[in-house]
C-alpha cells in the first residue's frame, strides 16, 4: 500500500498579501490606460506612485518566501515545476499582449508600426515588454538564486541591496525587465533568506513599533510621491522596505477577506490576463465618451476597471482550464518534459 504525503496547508496571510499586491497592480494599470485614453484622473498618478513602494516589493518578497527547496532541487525538476511555466506563458502572452497593445496605441492616437511590433516581439525573450517583465524576472531570479546559492547569503543580500538602492534611486537601463530585475531581486532574496524573520513579523503583536513603521511608510510614501524624491539615494529603497513590513502586517488583517485570499491563491492568470482586458475596457470607454459624459465619473473608474479585470481574468482562465485553451495558462507536456519516473524494486515506495 502506498502513502501520499499530505499537501502543506496554505497560509491565508500570504495569499492575502499576494491578493493585495495583484489588486494594486491592476489598479495601477487601470489608471495608466485610462490616462492614456484621455481621462482626467491625474490624482491617481500620485496615489499609484505612493503605493508603488508596497505592491512590487511585497509581490517579489512573497514569491521568494517558499523558493528555498528549488535551490537544491535538480535543474530538471526546477524546469518542470517552475521555469517551463514561466517561459511558456511569457511567450504566449507576449504575442497576445502585442496584439492588444496595438488597440491601445489606436486609442491613444499613436501610429502603429507593425514591423517594429514584430521586431520587439522577436527580441522579447531578452528584452521583455509590458507587465510580463515580472514573469521574465521571476524565471531569472530562480535561476540566479540557484547558481549563487553557495555564496554567503549575507553577501548576496548586501550586493543585491546596493544594486536595488541604486536602481530605485533613478538608475535605469534600456529595458523595463532589466531595470525591474535589478530593483527587486533583493526583495526576492529577502523572502528566501529572511523567511524566519518574515514569519516572526507575521506573528508579532501589533504594538507601538509596528504602528510606527507603518506610519513611517505612509509618511515617506506621501513625501516621495508629492515632491518627486525618488532620486534621493537610498530613500525609495528604504520606502520599499517599509512597504514590505506594512504589507506583511496589513495582510494579517486582510486574511479575513475570503475573496482576496482566493485571488491571492491564483495570481498568475490575473497577472497574465488583466491588462488586455483593461485596454479593451478603456478603449470602449473612450468611444463611449463621444455619446455620454463618462468623464464625470472618471476618478472612480480605476478601481472599477481593476475589479472587472480581475474577475474577468479568473472567469476566462477558469473556462480555459477546462478545455484545449488551457495552454494559455499551462505549459504543454512537450515543453515541461516527462514526469519523474518513480523508483522500482522491492523497496520502492511513493513519498
N, C-alpha and C positions, 0 to 999 in steps of 0.2 A: 504494500500500500504506500503511495507517495504522498508527501505532505507539501503544501504550498505555503510559503511564508506570507502572513497577512500583510496587506498594504499598510504603510505607515499613515496614520491619520493626518489630514491637512490641518494647518494652523490657520484659524479664521482671521487673526490679525494680519498675517502675511498676505492672505488673499484680499483682505480689505485694503491693505496698502497698495497692492497691485491694481485693485479696482479704482482706488483714488487716483493713482498715477495715470492710468489709461483714460479716466474721465477728464482729467486736466489736460492731457494731450489732445483729446477730441475737442475740448473747448477751445484750446489754442488754435487748432486747425480750422475750426468753425469761424472764429473771429478773423483769422487771417484771410480766408477765402471770401468772407462777407465784405471785408475791407477791399479786397481785390475786385469785388463786384460793384463797388462804388457806394456801399452803405456807410453812413457817417456814424461810426461807433469807435471813435478814437480812444475813448476811455478804456476800451478793452485792451489796447496796446499796453498800458501801464499795469493793468490787472494781470495780464499774462506775463509781463516782464517780472512782476513781483513773485508770481507763482512758479516761475521757471527754476528757481533755486530749490524747489521741492520735487517737481514731477520727474525729471530725468535722473537726478542723483538717487532718489528713492527707488526708482524703477531698476536701475543698474545694481544698486546695493542688494535689493531683494533677489535679483537674478543670480548674484554670486553667493547667496546665503546657503544654497544646497549644492554648490558646484564641486565640493571637495572630493567626492568619490570619483569624479572624472579626471582628476589629476593622476590617479594611479591606475585607472582602467586602461585597457589596451586601446590602441588607436581605432581598431575595427569596431569596438563597442561604442566609442565616442562618436564615430562616424554614423553608425546605425541609429543610435538613440538621439543624437543632437544635431551634428553637423549636416547630415543629409537633409534633414527637415529645413534647417536654416537656408542652406544653399538652394534647395528646390523652390521653396515658397518665395525666396528673394527673386529668383529668375522669372518665375511665373508672374509675380505681381509687379515686377519692373515692366513687363510687357503691358499688363492691364493699366498700370499707373501712367505709362507713357501715352496710351490711347486716350485716357480720360483727361490727362493734362492738356491735351490739345483743345478739349472743350473749355478748360479753364482759361487758356490763352485767348480763345474766341470771346469768352465772357469779359475779359479784361481789355479787349480791343487790340491785342498784340498780334503781330504777324505769326503765321505758322511756317516753320522751316522743317519740312519732312526729312530732308537729307540730314540736317542737324539732329533731329529726333532719333533717327536710326543710328547715327554715329554715337550719340550719347548712350543709347540702349546697348550697343555692342561693347562699349568700354565700361558699362556699369558694374561688372564684376570687380573691377579695380578702382572705379570711381563712382560709388553708389549715389543715387539721386532720391529725391523725395524723402518721406519719412522712413523709407525702407533702409536707410543707413543704420537704423537701430538693429535690425535683423543682421545686417552685414557685420556690424560691430560686435554683436554677441558671438557670432561664429569666430571672429578674430580673437576675442577675449578668451574663449575656451581653449583655443589652440595655443595662444601665447602663454596663458597661465600654466598649461601642461608643460610647455617647453622650458619655462623658467622655474619650475617647481623646486629644483634643488638649490636655488638661490635663497638665502635667508629672507624670510617673509618680511622682516622689518626693513631690509634693504629694498625689497620690491615696493613696499608701501611708500617709503621715503622718495624713491626715484619717481614713481607714478604720481605722488603728491606734488612734487616740484613741477613736473610736466603739466599736471592738471591746473595748478595755480597759475602757471604762465598762460596756458591756453584759455582759461576762464577770465583772464585779465585783458583779453583782446588779441592775443596772438592767434591768427587764423591761417589755415592752409588754403590750398586752391579748391578743396572739396569738403562738403559738409560731413561726409563719413570719416575722412581723415581727421578733421578737427574734432568731431564728436568723440572719436575713439581716444584721442589724447586727453580730452576734457574729462571723460567719465570712466576710464579704465581704473583709476584709483578707487572709485566707489564700488566697482565690481570686486576688486581685490579686498576692499574693506569688508564687504559681505562675506567673502571667502575666508579671510584670515581672522577677522574680528567677530566671528559668528557668536562666540560665547558672550562677548560684551553686548552685542545687539540683543541677544535673548535676555540678558540681565536687564537691559534697558526696557524691554517689552514687559518685564515683570515688576519693574521698580515702582515703588509707591510714588504717586504724583504729588511731590512736595514742592517746597519753595524753589529748589534748584532747577527742577524740570520746568516749572512755570516760568522762571526767569529766562531759561534758554529759549523757550517758545516765544516769549515776549521779545527777546532779543532778535529772534528770526523775523518776526513781524516788523520790528523797527528797522532792522538792517535792510530787509527786502524793500520796504517802502522808500527808504532813503536812496538806495541804489537805483530803484526804478524811476523815482521822481526826478532825481538830479543826474541820472545817467552816469553813475560812478563805477560801472563795471571795469573801467580801465585802471582803477587804482590797484596796484599789485597786491594780490592775495585777498583783497576784500571780498570779491564774489566767491572765491573758494571757501572762505570762512562762512559766507552766507549759505552756500550749498551744504556744508557740514551741519550747520544749524538746521537747515531744511530737512536733512535726513533724520536728525534727532526729533524734530517736530513731527515728521511724517510717521515715524515708528510710534510715537506717543499717541498721536491722533488716531492711528489705525486701530489702537486698542478700543477706542470708543466706537469707531465705525464698524468694528466687527459685529456689532449688534444689528447691523442692517443686512439682512439675508441677501437682498438683491445685489448689493455692492460686493459682497463676498462671492456670490455666484459669478459676477462679471470678472472679478479678480482671479477666479479659478480657471478662466478660459479667455485669457487676454490676447492670445495670438490671432484668432480670427478677427477680433475687434481691431487690432493694430493693422492688420493687412487690409481690411475692407472699409474702414470708416472714412478715410479721405476721399476715395472715389465717390462714395455716397454724398459726402459733404459738398464736393464740387458740383455734382448734379443738382442737389437741392439749392445751392447758391445760384446756379445758372437759372433754374426755374424761377427763383425769387426775383432775380434781376429782370427776367421777362415780365413777371407779374407787376413790377413797379410801373410798367408802361400803362397799365389799366386800373391800378388801385394803389392807394397811398400806403404801401408796405413800410416805407421809411419811418413812419410814425412809431412803429413797434420795433424798429431795428435794434435798439440797445438790448432788448430782451431775447433776440434771436440766437446768439451764440450757444447758450445752454440748451435751448430747444433743439437746434440742429445737432448738437453733440449727443443729446439723449436719443433722438431719432436715428442718428448714425450708429450708435452703439446697439440699439435694439435691432435695427436693420441688419447689422453685421452678424449678430447672433442668429437671427432668423435665416439669413442666407447661408451661413456656414452649417447650421443645423440641417437645412434641407439638402445642402450639397453633400454632407457626410453620409446621407442615406442612398447615394447613387454614384454614378461614374464621376460626377463633378467633385468628388472628394479629393481628387488630385489638386484642387485649388488650395487645399489646406493640409495635405498629407503627401509625403514623398512616395512615389510608386516603389514597389518591392525591388524593381530593377535598379533603382537608384540607391535604396537603403542597403541592398545586399542581402544574402541569405541569413536567416536566423541562426544563432549559435546551435551547434549540434550537441545534445546532452551526452554525457559520458555513458559508455556501455560497459557491461560486465557485472560480476557478482555484487560489487559494492556500489553500483550506480544508484543514485537517488536524485530526486528533484528537490532543489533547495527552495 
